[in-house]
Amino acid sequence: TEAELGRWYHAEYYGLGPSKFAAPLQALVDRSVKRQASRIMSRLGGTTRRRILDIGCGRGTLLAALAVEGAEAIGLERSGRDLG
């Protein structure tokens, strides 16, 4: 239910500023997300249309990294934020 989800995904889950974590940890997270996006794109191989749907996309960091890699990335998140 919406109430049950709200207990786990409160506003602090998404972070309150431009980054979710302290700077050193955020840098590690950012590098990891970039590597993940690169791996996803390489597994898509030579396909010309690279559309990716990320369900449960959180803050949209993977979406942004996929877009840099050339994908059309769209995300859905229960917060209702427009991501993609």
ROKE-170854 format. One line per 3 residues: number of its first residue (from 1); for each residue x, y, z of N, C-alpha, C, CB. Coordinates in steps of 0.1 Angstrom, whole numbers, plus 2048, in hexadecimal, padded with zeros to 3 digits. Each point is the difference from the previous one (the first is absolute). Glycine has a CB too. Layout:
BEGIN
NUM> X:Y:Z:X:Y:Z:X:Y:Z:X:Y:Z | ...
***
This chain:
BEGIN
1> 808:7F4:800:7F8:80C:800:809:80C:800:7ED:7F4:80C | 80D:818:7F1:807:80C:800:806:803:80E:7F1:809:7EE | 807:7F4:81C:805:803:80E:80C:7F7:803:7E9:806:807
4> 817:7EE:7F5:80B:7F7:803:80D:804:7F8:7F0:7ED:803 | 80E:817:7F0:80B:805:7F9:806:80D:806:7F6:7F6:7EB | 801:813:81A:804:80C:806:809:7FE:80C:7EC:80A:7F8
7> 813:7EB:80F:809:7FE:80C:80E:7FD:7FB:7EC:7F7:80C | 816:804:7E8:80D:7FC:7FB:806:80B:7F8:7FA:7E8:801 | 7FE:81F:7F7:805:80A:7F7:7FC:80E:804:7FE:7EF:7EE
10> 806:816:81D:7FE:80D:805:809:80A:7F8:7F8:7F8:817 | 806:815:7EB:808:80A:7F9:80F:7FE:801:7ED:810:803 | 818:7EC:809:80E:7FF:802:806:7F5:7F7:7FD:808:817
13> 7FB:7EE:7E5:804:7F5:7F7:807:806:7F3:7EE:7F1:80A | 80C:81A:7F1:805:805:7F4:80B:80B:802:7E9:7FC:7F6 | 81A:807:816:80A:80A:803:7F9:80E:800:812:7F2:7F5
16> 7F4:817:812:7FA:80D:801:806:80B:7F8:7FA:7F9:817 | 811:804:7E3:807:80B:7F8:804:7FA:7F2:808:80B:815 | 802:7FB:7E5:804:7FB:7F3:807:7F3:800:803:817:7FA
19> 802:7E4:812:805:7F3:801:7FA:7F9:80C:816:807:7F5 | 7EA:7EC:80B:7FA:7F9:80B:809:7FD:80B:7F1:7F6:7EF | 81C:808:80E:80A:7FC:80A:80A:80B:802:7FC:7E8:7FA
22> 80D:816:810:80B:809:802:809:7FF:7F4:7FF:7FD:819 | 809:80D:7E4:808:801:7F3:808:7F4:7FD:801:818:804 | 807:7E2:805:809:7F5:7FC:7F7:7F4:7FC:812:808:810
25> 7E4:7F5:7F7:7F7:7F5:7FD:7F8:802:7F3:7FE:7FB:819 | 7FE:812:7E5:7F8:803:7F4:809:7FE:7F4:7F2:811:80D | 81B:7F3:7F4:809:7FE:7F5:801:7F1:7FC:80D:814:807
28> 7F4:7E3:803:800:7F2:7FD:7F3:7FB:7FA:810:7FD:813 | 7E5:808:7F2:7F3:7FC:7FA:7FF:805:7F2:7F6:801:817 | 80F:80B:7E6:7FF:805:7F2:809:7F8:7F7:7FC:817:809
31> 810:7E5:7FB:808:7F7:7F8:7FA:7F3:7FD:814:80C:809 | 7E6:7EE:801:7F9:7F3:7FF:7F5:801:7F6:807:7FA:818 | 7F1:811:7E9:7F5:801:7F7:804:802:7F1:7F3:80B:813
34> 818:7FC:7EB:806:802:7F3:804:7F2:7FA:808:818:806 | 7FF:7E0:802:804:7F3:7FC:7F4:7F7:7FD:815:802:80E | 7E1:7FF:7FA:7F3:7F8:7FE:7FA:804:7F3:7FD:7FE:819
37> 802:80F:7E4:7FA:805:7F3:808:7FB:7F4:7F7:814:80C | 816:7EC:7F5:809:7FB:7F6:7FE:7F1:7FD:811:812:806 | 7EE:7E7:805:7FD:7F1:7FE:7F3:7FD:7FA:80E:7FC:814
40> 7E8:80C:7F0:7F2:7FE:7FA:801:803:7F1:7F5:806:816 | 811:805:7E6:801:804:7F2:808:7F5:7F8:7FE:818:807 | 80C:7E3:7FF:808:7F6:7F8:7F9:7F3:7FE:815:80A:80A
43> 7E2:7F3:7FF:7F8:7F4:7FF:7F5:802:7F6:805:7FA:817 | 7F7:812:7E6:7F6:802:7F5:806:7FE:7F2:7F5:810:80F | 818:7F0:7F1:807:7FD:7F3:7FE:80B:7F6:7FE:7E8:805
46> 800:814:7EE:7FF:809:7F5:7F2:805:7FD:813:7F4:7F7 | 7E3:80A:812:7F3:804:7FD:800:80F:7FE:7F6:7EE:80E | 802:817:7E9:7FF:80E:7FD:7F7:808:809:805:7FA:7E8
49> 7F1:800:81C:7F7:807:80A:802:7FB:80E:7EF:803:7EE | 816:805:81A:803:7FC:80E:7F7:807:809:818:7FC:7FA | 7DC:7FF:808:7F7:805:80A:800:7F8:80C:7F1:808:7EE
52> 810:7FE:81E:801:7F9:80C:7F6:806:80A:818:7FB:7FC | 7E0:7FC:80B:7F7:804:80A:805:7FC:80D:7ED:7FF:7F0 | 815:80A:819:805:7FD:80E:7F5:801:80A:817:808:7FA
55> 7E3:7ED:80A:7F5:800:80A:806:800:80E:7F0:7F4:7F0 | 80D:817:817:806:801:80E:80D:808:7FE:7F5:7EB:809 | 80B:820:7F0:80D:806:7FC:805:80A:80A:7F8:7FE:7E9
58> 802:803:823:805:808:80A:802:80F:7FC:80B:7EC:809 | 801:819:7F9:804:80E:7FC:802:801:7F1:80A:803:817 | 7F7:7F3:7E2:802:800:7F1:80F:801:7FC:7EA:80B:7FF
61> 81F:7F1:80A:80E:801:7FC:804:7F6:7F5:805:807:818 | 7F5:7ED:7E9:803:7F6:7F5:7FA:805:7F3:800:7ED:810 | 7F5:819:7F0:7FA:806:7F4:809:80A:7FA:7E9:7FC:809
64> 81C:80D:7FF:809:80A:7FB:80D:7FA:7F9:7F7:810:812 | 80E:7E6:7F5:80C:7F9:7FB:7FD:7F9:7F3:809:7FD:817 | 7EB:7FD:7E8:7FD:7F9:7F3:7FE:80A:7F5:7F5:7EE:80E
67> 805:81E:7F5:7FE:80A:7F6:80E:805:7FB:7EA:807:80B | 81F:7FA:7FD:80E:804:7FC:806:7F5:7F6:803:80D:816 | 7F9:7E7:7ED:805:7F5:7F7:7F8:7FF:7F3:807:7F3:815
70> 7EF:815:7EA:7F8:800:7F3:7F3:7F9:800:815:801:7F6 | 7E6:7FB:816:7F3:7F9:801:7F5:80A:802:80B:7EC:80A | 7E9:810:7F2:7F4:808:804:7FB:7F9:80C:7FA:806:7E8
73> 808:800:824:7FE:7FA:80C:7F4:807:807:818:7F9:802 | 7DE:7FF:803:7F5:806:807:7FE:7F8:80D:7F5:806:7EA | 808:801:820:7FE:7FA:80D:7F3:803:807:818:802:802
76> 7E4:7F4:806:7F4:801:808:804:7FE:80E:7F1:7F7:7EE | 809:812:81B:803:7FF:80E:7F4:804:808:818:805:7FC | 7E5:7F5:80F:7F4:802:807:7FF:80E:806:800:7E9:806
79> 80B:81F:7FB:800:80D:805:7F8:80A:7F6:816:7FC:80B | 7E8:7FF:7E9:7F9:808:7F7:808:80B:7F9:7EC:7FC:80D | 821:804:7F6:809:80A:7F9:801:7FC:7F1:80D:804:816
82> 7F4:806:7E2:801:7FE:7F1:80F:7FD:7FD:7EC:80F:7FB | 817:7E5:802:80E:7FC:7FD:800:7F9:7F2:805:7FD:818 | 805:809:7E0:801:7F9:7F3:800:80A:7F5:7F6:7EC:809
***
